[in-house]
Amino acid sequence: MLLSVTSITFILASFIGWGFLIATGLGLRRIGSAALFASWGLAFTPIIGGLLNVLGLISKSIIFGYVILGFIAFLAYLKTINWNLTTANPGWSMRVILKHANNHRTKIIVLFVLAALVLAPLISNLGTRWASIFNPDDDYYAYLVFPQKMLQTGEIGADPYNTRRLVSALGGQSFYLALAESFLPISRLNAFEWGLGLIIFFLLAANHAKERSLSKAQLYGILFFIALMSWPVVNTTSVISGAALFYALLRTLQATNPYKTSDSDISEARNWLSIALLISIVAAALSSAKSSHIPAVAIITTLYFIVTPTKTSITKRVGILLLAGLITLIFLTPWMLAMHKSSGTLLYPIFGHGYHAPKESFHILSDLKQSAKSILELFALPIITGCTALLLIIASQRHQLRPPHKTAAIALTGTLIASLVILTVNTYGFYHTGRHVFSFAIAALIFSSIELIAANPPQKINKGFSQKAAVFSVIAFTLGAHYSEIKLKSTNQWFMLLHSQGDSARQTHTTRAELLELQYKAEEGTTILAFIDMPFLLDFKRNSIYVMDAPGPVSPPPGIPLHESAHAIRDYLVDNNIDYFIYSPPRKPTEADEKLQQMTNIYSTIAKSDNRVIIDLRKPQPND
């Protein structure tokens, strides 16, 4: 635990330093803060990761050097802060603080209790989530495999038989985990999401509330509900860090596009290219970390530039929007090239389906009918409830919408539209849609709540209706999310398995030794296809290893012939330069799995350990 806290603190300081360098280099330092600097450093990291991946230079030493450089920049940032609290703010002098404490003892006790209520669930959450708990399907077969390949071979490499490699993300989240593993054992990689991601989200919300002059009670209330939030995290993909990056996107758009700005002001104070670059860094990070983020990034950013009130001409706003889009695409190019090399498309499904097998016909009405109940019971209900409550605030205004209201409306409208887009094109069906929209939904909800609470003092409208509705929306979202997690646990055995099959470091070490003993029976430098439990423990530097996460959905053309004989499958693999096949029966075998197991029973077995087996596909003679 101490190692996790120390490492996360060190990485956080480095991210603040990199964000400070970026803002300084772009001439936008004065619009930043420690929270924004941290989020910009978080966003800049996968862009660097993409370049290192193309060059094949990813390693623990390179990553450590990157973090050290950021920490040095953090020390430079500390020098710019006025640490003379007494002269900077007389209210911070020790004498004044003691006097205030004596005169307002009750208030201080109340604030202390509120702070404890915020921190207690957060610390408890981090303590349990930092344990070595991973998803035995998603993480073992994919999300822990990719960072291992990065650190061992210098790049994420190709995985043409891995569905999650194609449809989940370009590679940004894998680089985040590679960075975390440069400082932490693999059993503590959850610390990145539940530690660093959550801390940056907290910092952004607190900084936003402070900037909008919310009271301490309002600030603690917001942070308390964030701490209690039941995040729908079922694997190591970008959910909490994604929410932090979405919050950063909203705050960056807000900071770089102020309400009262003229063209002449912008030409003097800011450079359009700098603004486009800063927005593109955050947008590219979100897009590379998880493909389901892309619709929300595009929709929210477009709405913000088109709808936000400003004196800047629409031509220039569209111009910077297009420029930001182009730069984002440039930042994503290294990751997209790696994706094309691996899975046959630059970006699934926007630029093609790559090696994904043709899907069956999609009947949206029948699928909606079957899935509507589960959607409402899981995550869409709290999202819709919270967004509706906030939209009521906007509708309650009898005068023209002011800029803060439009800001909130843009965030919420973009969230709802993006949710519908993901609902329509989601690869895995409607049941999983809630998890994919949660990151930007919670970011938009907290952002909008703070904006609307600050914009509507209680005495100005409906006796504080805006504040009450905003707080209600946060409560509804929190309770709905907790209900969703309870429902998810009770209806899905695999989710319970996620919590019951966490492997200790000792067990992981033992399993790794067994897997390597099996792998080393193959000739060094040959190509192996692995469909085996915990493949992330294999030696990816010794052999070129393709990891199959599910037989059938993804494979090089013309597609693996799982509907044919075991001999046809073997011939297909050999034609695609596969030398060996490592196999162990999955937890829930399918007909396709049985075909693969049949192939292992026919062809030459060179080693076997428990239920794991490795066969040599190059030898045509079957086993005796």
N, C-alpha and C positions, 0 to 999 in steps of 0.2 A: 504493500500500500504506500509506504514511504517513497519507494522508488518511483511509483506511478505519479504521486503528487509532485515530487521534485522534477521529474522529466517533463510533465505537462506544464509546470510553471516555467521551466526553461524554454520550452517550445513556444509558449504564449508570449514570453518576453521577446523572443526572436521574431515572431509574427508582428508584434507591435513595431519592432525595429524596421522590418521590411516595409510595413505600411507607411511608416514615417519617411523612409527613403523614397518610396513611390510618390507620396504626396509632395515631398520637397522637390523631387525631380520634375514633376509636372507643374510646379508653381501653385499647388492647391493645398499647401500645408495649413493655411489659416481656416479652412473649412472642416478640418479633421479634428479628431479627438483620440484618446487612447483606445476607446472602443472601436471606432472606425478604423484606426490604424491596424488594430488586431485583425479585424475582418478583411481588410485589404491585403494584409500579409497572408492570411488564410487563403484568399482568392488567388494571390500571385503564385502560390506554391505549385498547383497543378500545371500552370503554364510553364514554369521551369521544368517540372517533371516531364512534360511533353517533349521539350527540347532534349533533355537528357536521354529520354527513351529512344528518340530517333537516332541519337549518336551512340546508343548502347553504353552509356556511361553511368547508369544508376548503380550505386553501391552505398554501403553504410558510411564509408569515409567521405564520399562526395556529399551525401546528405548531411553528415555531421558538419562538414565545412560550410554548407549552406546555412545551417542553423546558427553556427558560430558567427558568421558574418551578420546575420540578423540581430544576434545578441549584442554585437559591437555597435550596431546602429541604434539599438535600444538604449545603450549607455549614452550615446550621443543625444538621443531624445530626452533622457533624464536631465541633461545639462540645460535644456531649454526651458525647464519648468522652474517657476519661482517657488523655492522651498521656504522662503521667509514668511511663515504663516502669520506671525504677529504683525508685520508691517503690511503684508498683502491684505489681510483681513483681520482687523482688531478683534473681531468676535472669536478668533481662534486662540487668543492669548490664554495662558494657563489660568490667570487670575479671573478672566471673564468666564472661562469654562466652569471653574469651580463655583463661582457666584451663580451662574445659570443653573448648575446642577443642584445647588442648595435651594434655589427659588422655585424650581420646576421639577422637584423630585418625582412627582407622580407621572408627569409626562415622560420623563426619562425611563422610568420603569416600564411604562406602556410601550415605548419605542424599543426598549431592550427585548421585551417579550415578543413584539412583532418581528424583530430581527431574528430571534431564536426560532420562531415559527417558520420563517422563511428558510433559514439555514438547516434546521433539523431534517426536514424531508429531503433536502438537497443532498446533505452528507449521507443520509441513509440510502438514498437512491444510488449515489456514486459508489458507496461501499459494496452494495450488492451487485451492481452492474459491472464493476471492475473485475469481478470474479471470472474465472476461465469458463465462460458459458458461450457456446457458439451453436449456430444452427447446423445440425448434422447433414443437411441437404445443401442449402445455399452456400454456407461458408466452407464446409469441408471440400466440396467439389468445384468451387469457383472462387469465392471472395477472399479466401486465404491462400489459394493457389497463385493468383496473379501477383501479389506483392512478393511471394517467394521467388517467382520467376524473375522479377525485376532485380531483386537483391543478389541472386545467384548468377544471372546471365547478363545483367545490364539493361534488359528491356523486358517488356511484358510478353513479347513473343507471340507466336501463333497458337491458336486453339480452335481449329476448324470444326471440332466435334462438340464444342461447348456452347450450349444455348445461352447461358447467362453472359458469356463473353460477347455475344452478338447483340442481345436485346437490352441488357441492363445499363451499361455505361461504357464510355469511350476509354476510360482508364484513370481519371482524376482521383476517384476514391481509392483505387488500388495504390496510387502513389502516396496518398495520405497514410495508408496502413504501412507502406514500406518505410515512410518517414518515422512513424511511431515505433516500428520494430527495430529501427536503428538505435533506439534508446531503451526499449522495453522488451521483455520476453514475449513470445508469441501468445502466451496465456493471458497477457494483460493488454491486448490490442483494443479491447473495448474501451479503454481509458481515453482513446482519441475522441470517440463520439460522446460518451457519457461524462468525460472530463472536459477536454478542451472545447468541444462543440457547445456544450451546455454553458460553460463559463462565458464564452464569447456572446452567446445569445443573451445571457443575463446582463453583461456589460452594455450591449447595444440598447436593451430595453431601459436600463437604469440611466444611461446617458441621454436617451431620447426623452425620458420623463423629466430629467433635470433640466434639459434644454427648453422644455415646454413649461417649466416652472410648476410642475405638479407638487402637491404637498407631500410631506413625508408619509402620511397615512395612505395617500393614493399610490405613492411609489411602492411602499411595502405591500399594499394590496395586490398590485400587479405582479411583483416578484414572488409573492406567496403563492399565487395561482400557477405561475410558471413552475415553481418548485414542486407543486403537487401534480402537475400535468403528467398523465400517463401516456408516454410517447409510444406509438405503435412500432417499436423496434423489434424485429424478429430475426435480424441478421446484422452483418457489419456494414451494410450499405449506408449511403449518406442520407440520414433522416434528420438528426439533430444538427449536424454541421450544415446540412442543406437548409434548415430553418434559419440558422445564423446567417448564411450567405444570402438568403432571400431578404431577411431583415436588412442586411447590409446593402442590398440592391435598392430597396425602397429608400433607405436613408441617403444613399449616394445620389440617387435621382433627385431627391429633395434638396440635398446640399448643393448640387451643381446646377440646379434650375430654380433659383429663388423666385418668389412670387412677384417682387417688384424689381424688375430688371429690364433695362433697355439695351438695344444693340450696342450703343456706345459704351455702356457700363461693362458689358461683357468683353468688348475688345480691349478695354483698359485693364480690367481685373482678372479676366480668365481667357484662356485660349481654347477655342472650340476643339482643337485636336486633343488637348489635355483632358478635357471633359469626356470626349469620346473614348479616349484610352482608358480612363479610370472606370467608366461604366462597362467597357468591354472586358476588363480584367475580371470584374465580378460576374458578368454574364457568361464568360467563357468557363470560369471555375464551376459554376452551377451546371452548365451544359456538359462538361466533361465528367462531373462527379456522378450524375445520374441522368439517363436519357429522358425520364419522365419529367424532369425539370424544364426541359426545353420549351414546351408550349407556354408555360406560365411566364418564363423569362421573356419570350417574344411578345406575348399579349400585354403583360403589365408594362413593359418598357415602351411599347408602341402607344398604348393608351396614355401613358404619362406625358410623352412628348406632344401628342396631338391635342389632349384635352386640358392639361394644366394651364391655368391662366398666367399669362406673362406678356410683357410688352414686346418680346422678341417676335419677329415675323414668323409666320408659319413656314415660309421657305427655309429659313435657317434651322428651324426646329426639325423639319423633315430631313434637311441636309445632315445634321449631326446624328439623327437617328440612323440614316443609311450608312454614315461613316462608322458609327459604333457597330452596326451589324457586320460591316466588311472587316473591321479589325477583329471582332469576335471570331469570325470565320477563319481569319489568319491565325489567331491564337489556337484554334482547335485543329488546324491542319496537321500538326505532327501526330496527334492522337488519331485523327481520321485516317491518315496513311497507315498507321499501325493496325487499325481496324480492318482496312481493306486487305492488307497482307494476311491477316488472320482469318477473316470471315467473309471476304468477297464483296464488301460494300463499305463506302466511306462512313455512312451513318444510317443505322436501321431505325425506322423504315423509310426515312425521308429520301435517301439517295439509293434506295433499292433494298430488297430482302436478302441479298447476299446468298449465303449457303443455307438459308432457312428453307425447309421443305414447304411445298405448296399447302396452304391451309384449306380446310373444308369450308363449305359455304357458310356464310355468317348471316344468321337470321336475327336481326337486332330486336324485333318485337318479342319473339319467343324467349330469347335470352334475357331480355329485360324483365319479362314476366317471372322467370324463374329466379332471377337474382335480386329483384327489387327489395324483398324482405330482408335478405342478408345485408344489403347495402345500408338500409335504414338502421338496422340493428347494430351495425358496426360504426362506421365513421362519418357517413354523409349526414346523419341526423344532427350531431353536434356542430358540424360545419355549417349546415343550413340554418340551424337555430341561432348560432352566434352571428352569422352574416345578416340574417333577417333583423335581429335586434339592432344591429348597427345601422342598417339601411333605414330603419324606422327613425333613427335620430336625424338623418338627413331629410327624410320626408316631413319631419315635424317642424322644420324651419319655415317661417312665414315670409322671410325675406330671401333675397337672392343668395345662392350658395356662396359662402366665402371660401377662399383658397384651402384652408384646412379641411373643409367638408369635401371639396372636390378631390383632395389628396386621398382621403379615406375612401371615397366612392370609387376612385380609380383602382385602389388596391383590392377592394372587395369585389368589384365588377370583374377585374382581371382574374381574380381567384375563381370566381364562379364559372367564367367562360373557359378557363384552362381546365377546370375540373370536368366540364362537359366534353372537352376535346379528348382528355385522357380516358374518360368513360367510354368514348366511342372507339378509340384506336387501341385500347389496352390489350396487350398480347395475352395476358394470363386470365382474362375474363373479368367480369364486374366485381367479383368477390374481393379482389385485391386492390380495387381502385382507391379505397380509403387510405391505405398506406402511402400510395403514390401522390396523393394530393395534400397530405397532412403537413408537409414541410412548409409549403407556401401558404396554406390556409392558416396555420397558427401564427406565422410571421405577419400576415396581413391583418389578422384579428388583433394581436397585441399592438401593432403599429397604429391601426385605426382607432383602437380604444384610447390610446394616449393622445392622439391628435384631437379626438372629439371631446374628451374630458377637458383638455386644455383650452379648447376653442369655445367652450360653453360653460362659463361660471354659473353656479346654481342660481344666482339672483337674476340672471338675464333671461332665462327661458324655462318655462314649465317647472319651476322650482327644482331644478337639478335633474330634469328628466334625462338629459343626455348622459350625465354621469351615471345615473342609476341603470340606464339601458346598457351603457358600455360595460359596467361591472357585471350586470346580469349576463351579458354575452360571454364574458370570460368564465363566469361560474358555470353557465350552461355547457360551454365547450369542455371545461375541466371534468364535470360530472359525466358528460356524454362519453368522453374518452375513457374514463375509468370503467364505465359500464361496458364500453366496447371491448376493453381488455378482458374483463370478466367473461363476457360472452365468447370472445375468441378462445380463451383458455378452456371453456367448458364444451366447446363444439369442435375443437381440433386437437386430436391426440398428438400430432406432430409438434404443436406448440408446447405442450407439456413435456414432450421429449426434449425439446430445446433446453428446458430448465433441469432435466434430470440426467442428462448425459454430458455434463461439462467434464472434460478430462483434466485431471491434475497434471502438473508438470512432470511428475514421475511416470504417469501412465503414458503421456505423450512421448517421453524419451524411450520407453520400452517399445511402443508401437513403431516409432521411427526406426529403431534398430531392426525390428522384424521386417519392415518394408524394404529397408536398404539391403538387407541380406537377400531378399527376393530379387530386387532390381539388379544387384551386382552379378547375378547369374547371366544377365544379358551382356553382349559385347559392348565395350565402351564406344561411344560415338554413334551408335545405332539409334533408330527411331522407335519409340514405344508409344502405344496407345494404352492409356490407363483408365479402367473403369473399376475403381477400387475404393474402399473406405479410407478416408484421410489421405488423399493423394498429395496434399500440400506438404507432407513430410518426406517426399521423394527428393532425390538429388537431380535437380534440373540442369546442372552444369555438366554432369557426366554423360547424360543422354538427352537427346531431343525428345521431350515428352509432351504428348497431347493428352489432355484430360477430358474425358467424356462425362458430362454431368447427367445426361438422360439420353438413352439410345433413340435415334431416329429424327428428332426435330431439326437438327443442324448437322450437316456433313457436306463435304465437297461434291460437286456434281459428278455423276448423275444422281447421287444420293445413296446412302448405304442400304443395300437390299434386304432389310430385315424381314420382309414378307416372303423371301425365298429361302433356300437351303443354307445350312451352315457353310457348305463348300463355296457358295456364291458370295457369302459375306467375307470369307477368307480371301477369295480371289480379288474382291473389291479393295480390301485393305492393302493387299500386296501391290496392286496396281497404283495405289496412292502412297507407296513407299513406306508402309508400316512394316517393321521387322518383327516386333514382339507385341504381345497383348497380355497385359496384367489385369486380372479379373478377380472380383469377390462378389458374392450375391448381395444385392441391395436389400434394404429393410423391407421394401414392398415390391417384390418381383412382378414384372409385367410379362406379356407374351414376348416382347422384344428382348427382355432380359433373359428369358429362357432360351432364345435362339443363340444368344452370345454364350451362355453357359454350355449349350450343346456343342458349340464350336470348340470350347476348351476341353471337352470330353473326347473329341475326335482327333485333334491335332497334337503334335509332339509337346509334351509337358517337360520343361527343363528344370522346374523347381516348384515346390508346393509347401505351403505353411498354413496349417489350420484350414480355413476356408478360402485362402488366397492361392492363386495359381498364376504362373507365367508360362506362356506357350511361344514357341518359335514358329512364326507364320511362314518363314522362308522354306521350311522343310515340308514338301508336299505329302510325305508319307504320314498316315494317321498313326495314332497310338495302337499298340498291340492290345 
